[in-house]
């Protein structure tokens, strides 16, 4: 067997490690798609449940299929196993409260254990799909409950409206529901990002769906992945006024600090998700949005001076933070809300990876000391 190691870029940048029919990101052209559809167009026009169905089943549902799918989600969100797990997590661990993200990481395997979930390796395709749908459906309910929100649902409303209702306590109007829907659809999937790749690595071992989701969420929680939306708002608060934007930016860059919410590992053009959410924010209008636009314009100009070889534009997290704030979500719930969306994409990738019998097992180049003799 040939054991020659092949040198690859740091972070596996631009290395295709698998084939997928779920989504594609074209960083050079500045677009991405879910299956054969423009992801941005879906975010503008479709419901959260329609795109969820598209990613995990492979096609858009008809009206009857969508009604059954919605009922399936609602049933999963109202199971006795979930109620018991939420009650346990609300009680805290060792006297300390459990944060929504930490609680969700625990809730998935706890609910799976209560239901007797089995490894992907031992399941038929329909059983894998059932686990994937039921476990992804838990995310918004668990996150809202551990934030201290409502446990009740509005049975006539969908996932997005119920999430807003449970977190904020207010019945959302159509404008806020549509705005958050656009964000959640836009954030559902985005190629082989760190958390999605983590989910696929775990799935390649044949482990259960809950383990895949918990591992993926661990990756998402890092500030270099899903932890930046709140930090983008922190930056706006630190600046305070339009006349301080440029001096603040130059001070951050001179100190070697990153401007959170700008730049992307894939896009060399404007992030299409950012453009979409900027348009959503502009529909709301108001001083906060005007300030964010001024910050974006100044940041891109100053960053172009510091990094002329690589254009750095606002990424999805910058305007996502603005949109979620406008929808009434508290700052500590921004990354958890990202997880509500991305859980759908993770399950789609888990299902796809489970159909491949080859375990993901790369090598590393050893650079330590020589073996002592």
C-alpha positions in Angstrom: 0.0 0.0 0.0 1.3 3.5 -0.9 1.8 5.4 2.3 3.2 8.6 0.7 1.7 11.7 2.3 0.4 14.4 0.2 0.9 18.0 1.3 -2.3 20.0 1.5 -3.0 23.6 2.4 -3.5 24.6 6.0 -7.1 24.1 7.1 -7.8 22.0 4.0 -8.5 25.2 2.1 -9.9 24.4 -1.4 -9.4 20.6 -0.9 -12.5 18.6 -2.0 -12.8 15.8 0.5 -16.2 14.4 -0.6 -19.0 14.7 -3.1 -22.3 16.3 -2.2 -25.6 17.0 -3.9 -26.9 19.2 -1.1 -25.4 22.6 -1.7 -22.7 24.4 -3.6 -20.8 27.6 -2.8 -19.1 29.6 -5.7 -16.9 32.0 -3.9 -15.4 33.5 -7.0 -18.8 34.3 -8.6 -20.5 35.2 -5.3 -23.5 32.8 -5.2 -24.5 29.6 -3.5 -27.3 27.1 -4.1 -29.4 24.5 -2.3 -29.7 21.6 -4.7 -30.8 23.1 -8.0 -32.2 26.3 -6.4 -30.7 29.7 -5.6 -30.3 29.8 -1.8 -30.9 33.5 -1.8 -34.1 33.2 -3.9 -35.4 30.5 -1.5 -34.6 32.8 1.4 -36.7 35.5 -0.2 -39.7 33.4 -1.1 -39.9 30.0 0.7 -40.9 28.9 4.1 -38.4 27.4 6.6 -40.2 24.1 6.5 -40.1 24.0 2.7 -36.4 24.4 2.5 -35.8 22.0 5.4 -37.8 19.4 3.4 -35.7 20.2 0.3 -32.4 19.6 2.0 -33.2 16.4 3.8 -35.6 14.8 1.3 -34.1 16.2 -1.9 -37.0 18.1 -3.4 -39.5 20.7 -2.5 -42.7 19.4 -1.0 -46.2 19.7 -2.4 -49.0 21.1 -0.2 -50.0 17.7 1.3 -46.4 16.7 2.0 -45.7 20.0 3.6 -48.7 19.7 5.9 -47.5 16.2 7.0 -44.0 17.5 7.5 -45.2 20.4 9.7 -47.2 18.0 11.8 -44.2 15.7 12.2 -42.1 18.6 13.5 -44.8 19.8 15.9 -45.1 16.2 17.3 -41.4 16.0 17.9 -41.4 19.3 19.7 -44.1 18.2 22.1 -42.8 14.8 23.1 -42.7 13.7 26.8 -39.0 12.8 26.4 -38.2 16.3 25.4 -40.2 17.8 28.3 -38.2 15.6 30.8 -34.9 16.6 29.3 -35.7 20.3 29.3 -36.9 20.1 33.0 -33.6 18.4 33.9 -31.5 21.0 32.1 -33.5 23.9 33.5 -32.5 22.6 37.0 -28.9 23.3 36.2 -25.7 21.3 36.8 -24.0 21.4 40.1 -26.0 24.5 41.0 -25.0 26.4 37.9 -27.5 27.3 35.1 -27.0 25.7 31.7 -26.6 28.1 28.7 -28.8 27.4 25.7 -26.0 26.2 23.5 -24.5 23.9 26.2 -27.9 22.6 27.0 -28.7 21.8 23.4 -25.4 19.9 23.1 -26.6 17.8 26.1 -30.2 17.6 25.0 -29.6 15.8 21.7 -27.9 12.8 23.2 -30.2 12.7 26.2 -33.3 12.7 24.1 -31.8 10.1 21.8 -30.9 7.9 24.7 -34.5 8.2 26.1 -35.8 7.2 22.7 -33.4 4.3 22.3 -31.8 5.8 19.1 -29.5 3.5 17.3 -26.3 4.1 15.3 -26.7 5.3 11.6 -24.9 2.1 10.6 -27.8 0.0 11.9 -30.6 2.0 10.4 -32.5 1.9 7.1 -32.8 5.1 5.2 -36.3 5.9 6.4 -35.2 5.4 10.0 -32.3 7.7 9.6 -34.5 10.4 8.1 -36.9 10.1 11.0 -34.1 10.5 13.6 -32.7 13.5 11.6 -36.1 15.3 11.4 -37.1 14.7 15.0 -33.7 15.7 16.5 -33.3 18.9 14.4 -36.9 19.8 15.4 -35.7 20.0 19.0 -33.2 22.8 18.5 -35.5 25.9 18.6 -37.6 24.5 21.5 -34.6 23.6 23.7 -32.8 26.8 23.0 -35.8 29.0 23.8 -36.6 27.1 26.9 -33.1 27.3 28.3 -33.1 31.0 27.6 -36.0 31.2 30.0 -38.6 31.5 27.3 -42.1 30.0 26.8 -42.6 26.3 26.3 -46.0 26.6 24.6 -46.4 26.7 20.9 -48.8 28.4 18.5 -50.1 25.4 16.7 -51.3 27.3 13.7 -47.9 29.0 13.2 -44.7 27.5 11.8 -41.2 26.9 13.3 -39.9 30.5 12.8 -43.0 32.2 14.3 -43.0 29.8 17.3 -39.3 30.4 17.9 -39.8 34.1 18.1 -42.8 33.7 20.3 -41.0 31.3 22.7 -37.9 33.5 23.0 -39.4 37.0 23.1 -42.8 36.2 24.6 -44.6 38.2 21.9 -46.7 36.8 19.0 -44.6 37.9 16.0 -46.1 39.9 13.1 -45.6 38.9 9.5 -42.7 41.3 8.9 -40.6 39.9 11.7 -41.4 36.3 10.9 -40.5 36.9 7.2 -37.2 38.7 8.2 -36.1 35.9 10.5 -37.1 33.3 8.0 -34.9 34.9 5.4 -31.9 34.7 7.7 -32.6 31.1 8.9 -32.9 29.8 5.3 -29.8 31.7 4.2 -27.9 30.1 7.1 -29.2 26.5 6.8 -26.2 25.3 4.9 -23.0 26.6 3.3 -20.7 23.9 2.0 -18.2 22.0 4.0 -17.8 24.6 6.8 -16.1 23.5 10.1 -19.3 22.3 11.8 -20.7 20.5 8.8 -17.5 18.8 8.2 -17.4 17.7 11.8 -20.9 16.3 11.5 -19.9 14.3 8.4 -16.7 13.0 10.0 -18.8 11.6 12.9 -21.5 10.3 10.6 -18.7 8.4 8.6 -18.1 6.3 11.7 -21.7 5.1 11.7 -22.5 6.9 15.0 -26.0 8.0 15.9 -27.5 11.3 14.6 -27.5 12.9 18.0 -23.7 12.4 18.3 -23.2 14.0 14.9 -25.3 17.0 15.9 -23.7 17.5 19.3 -20.2 17.4 17.7 -21.2 19.9 15.0 -22.6 22.3 17.6 -19.4 22.1 19.4 -17.6 23.3 16.3 -20.2 26.0 15.7 -19.8 27.5 19.1 -16.3 28.7 18.4 -16.0 32.5 17.8 -14.2 31.9 14.4 -17.2 30.0 13.2 -20.7 30.8 14.6 -19.8 33.0 17.5 -19.4 36.3 15.6 -22.9 37.8 15.2 -23.0 39.2 18.8 -19.4 40.4 18.5 -20.4 42.4 15.4 -23.0 44.2 17.5 -20.4 44.7 20.3 -18.3 46.5 17.7 -21.1 48.9 16.8 -21.7 49.6 20.5 -18.0 50.2 21.1 -17.8 52.7 18.3 -21.0 54.5 19.4 -21.3 57.2 16.8 -20.6 57.7 13.1 -17.7 60.2 13.7 -15.8 57.6 15.6 -16.0 54.7 13.1 -12.8 55.3 11.2 -10.6 56.0 14.2 -11.9 52.9 16.0 -11.3 50.7 13.0 -7.8 51.9 12.6 -7.1 51.4 16.2 -8.3 47.8 16.1 -6.3 47.0 13.0 -3.2 48.7 14.3 -3.5 46.5 17.4 -3.6 43.4 15.2 -7.3 42.6 16.0 -9.9 41.3 13.6 -12.9 43.3 12.6 -15.7 40.8 13.4 -18.3 40.4 10.7 -15.9 41.1 7.8 -14.1 38.8 5.4 -14.9 35.2 4.5 -12.8 32.1 3.9 -14.6 31.4 0.5 -16.1 34.6 -0.9 -13.8 37.0 -2.8 -16.9 39.0 -3.8 -19.7 40.4 -1.7 -21.2 37.6 0.4 -24.6 37.0 -1.2 -26.1 36.3 2.3 -24.9 39.6 3.5 -26.4 41.4 0.5 -29.7 39.6 1.2 -29.8 40.5 4.9 -28.8 44.1 4.2 -31.8 44.4 2.0 -34.0 42.9 4.8 -32.5 45.4 7.3 -33.0 48.3 5.0 -36.7 47.4 4.8 -36.9 48.0 8.5 -34.8 51.2 8.4 -34.0 53.3 11.4 -30.9 54.7 13.1 -29.4 51.3 13.9 -29.5 50.3 10.3 -28.2 53.6 9.1 -25.3 53.3 11.5 -24.6 49.7 10.4 -24.4 50.8 6.7 -22.0 53.6 7.6 -19.9 51.2 9.5 -19.8 48.8 6.6 -18.9 51.4 4.1 -16.0 52.8 6.2 -14.8 49.3 7.2 -14.5 48.1 3.7 -12.6 51.3 2.7 -10.2 51.1 5.6 -9.7 47.3 5.2 -8.9 47.9 1.5 -6.0 50.0 2.6 -4.7 47.5 5.1 -5.3 44.4 2.9 -5.2 45.6 -0.7 -4.4 42.1 -2.0 -7.7 40.7 -0.7 -11.0 42.6 -0.6 -12.8 42.1 2.7 -16.5 42.7 2.6 -19.2 42.4 5.3 -20.0 38.7 5.7 -23.3 37.1 6.7 -22.8 37.6 10.4 -22.7 41.4 10.2 -26.2 42.0 8.9 -27.5 38.8 10.4 -26.8 40.4 13.8 -28.7 43.5 12.8 -31.7 41.6 11.5 -31.9 39.3 14.5 -31.7 42.4 16.8 -34.5 44.1 14.8 -36.6 40.9 15.3 -36.3 41.2 19.0 -33.8 38.5 19.7 -31.4 39.2 22.6 -27.7 39.3 21.9 -27.0 36.1 23.8 -29.4 34.2 21.5 -27.8 35.1 18.2 -25.4 32.2 17.9 -28.1 29.8 19.2 -30.4 31.1 16.5 -27.7 30.3 13.9 -27.8 26.8 15.3 -31.5 26.5 14.7 -30.8 27.0 11.0 -27.6 25.0 10.7 -29.1 21.9 12.5 -31.1 21.4 9.3 -28.1 21.5 7.1 -26.1 19.2 9.4 -28.8 16.5 9.3 -28.9 16.7 5.5 -25.2 16.1 5.4 -25.4 13.4 8.0 -27.9 11.5 5.9 -25.8 11.9 2.8 -22.6 10.8 4.5 -24.3 7.8 6.1 -24.9 6.4 2.6 -21.1 6.2 2.1 -19.4 3.2 3.8 -15.9 4.8 3.8 -14.8 6.3 7.1 -13.1 9.7 6.9 -9.6 9.1 8.2 -6.9 11.6 7.0 -3.3 11.5 8.0 -1.0 14.0 9.6 2.6 14.8 8.9 4.7 14.2 12.0 7.1 17.2 12.8 8.1 16.2 16.4 11.5 15.0 17.6 13.1 11.8 16.2 12.5 8.5 17.9 15.0 8.1 20.7 17.2 5.1 20.2 
